């Protein structure tokens, strides 16, 4: 078989797979879009300075457990950092790289 015929077969198989998983791809895109919107809200809340999870939750209108989940993920990717404590809560702020 030639490389061109292999490429056509591979292209046909990929097209078939995309069709079979179209709903999954759309759900995943919608979830990603929602998560990005939530993270933008959290970053907006942190523009005024460091905040604890309940303050971010109040500013965004999101449940505290959801805010904590996103802050933890954002911390993993160096978008936010812990900068101290306020009672039993960590203070979170955007990192310098995230502000640029």
JOHUBEL-V292325 format. One record per residue. N is the residue number from 1. SS is DSSP state (alpha for helix, beta for strand, coil for the rest). PHI is phi in whole degrees, -180 to 180 (none if undefined). OMEGA is omega in whole degrees, 0 to 359 (999 if undefined). Layout:
# JOHUBEL-V292325
[[N/SS/PHI/OMEGA] [N/SS/PHI/OMEGA]]
This chain:
# JOHUBEL-V292325
[[1/coil/none/180] [2/coil/-88/179] [3/alpha/-64/180] [4/alpha/-66/180] [5/alpha/-69/175] [6/alpha/-63/179] [7/alpha/-63/179] [8/alpha/-67/178] [9/alpha/-63/179] [10/alpha/-62/178] [11/alpha/-63/179] [12/alpha/-66/179] [13/alpha/-65/179] [14/alpha/-63/178] [15/alpha/-63/179] [16/alpha/-64/179] [17/alpha/-64/178] [18/alpha/-60/179] [19/alpha/-65/181] [20/alpha/-64/185] [21/coil/-109/183] [22/alpha/-58/181] [23/alpha/-65/178] [24/alpha/-63/180] [25/alpha/-64/180] [26/alpha/-64/178] [27/alpha/-63/180] [28/alpha/-65/178] [29/alpha/-62/179] [30/alpha/-64/178] [31/alpha/-64/179] [32/alpha/-62/179] [33/alpha/-62/178] [34/alpha/-64/180] [35/alpha/-64/178] [36/alpha/-66/178] [37/alpha/-65/179] [38/alpha/-65/180] [39/alpha/-67/174] [40/alpha/-65/177] [41/alpha/-61/180] [42/alpha/-64/178] [43/alpha/-62/178] [44/alpha/-62/180] [45/alpha/-65/182] [46/alpha/-88/181] [47/alpha/-66/182] [48/alpha/-78/180] [49/coil/133/183] [50/coil/-60/179] [51/beta/-142/174] [52/coil/-92/185] [53/alpha/-54/180] [54/alpha/-61/178] [55/alpha/-69/178] [56/alpha/-65/179] [57/alpha/-61/180] [58/alpha/-66/181] [59/alpha/-66/184] [60/alpha/-97/184] [61/coil/79/180] [62/coil/-97/175] [63/coil/-64/183] [64/alpha/-59/181] [65/alpha/-65/178] [66/alpha/-72/177] [67/alpha/-61/180] [68/alpha/-61/179] [69/alpha/-60/181] [70/alpha/-69/178] [71/alpha/-62/178] [72/alpha/-63/178] [73/alpha/-66/179] [74/alpha/-66/177] [75/alpha/-65/180] [76/alpha/-58/183] [77/coil/-101/175] [78/coil/58/175] [79/coil/-95/174] [80/beta/-134/178] [81/beta/-143/175] [82/beta/-84/184] [83/beta/-123/179] [84/beta/151/181] [85/beta/-130/172] [86/beta/-132/189] [87/coil/59/181] [88/coil/-99/182] [89/beta/-105/172] [90/beta/-79/172] [91/beta/-92/180] [92/beta/-115/173] [93/beta/-141/177] [94/beta/-70/177] [95/coil/-78/179] [96/alpha/-60/180] [97/alpha/-64/182] [98/alpha/-71/181] [99/alpha/-77/183] [100/coil/-85/999]]
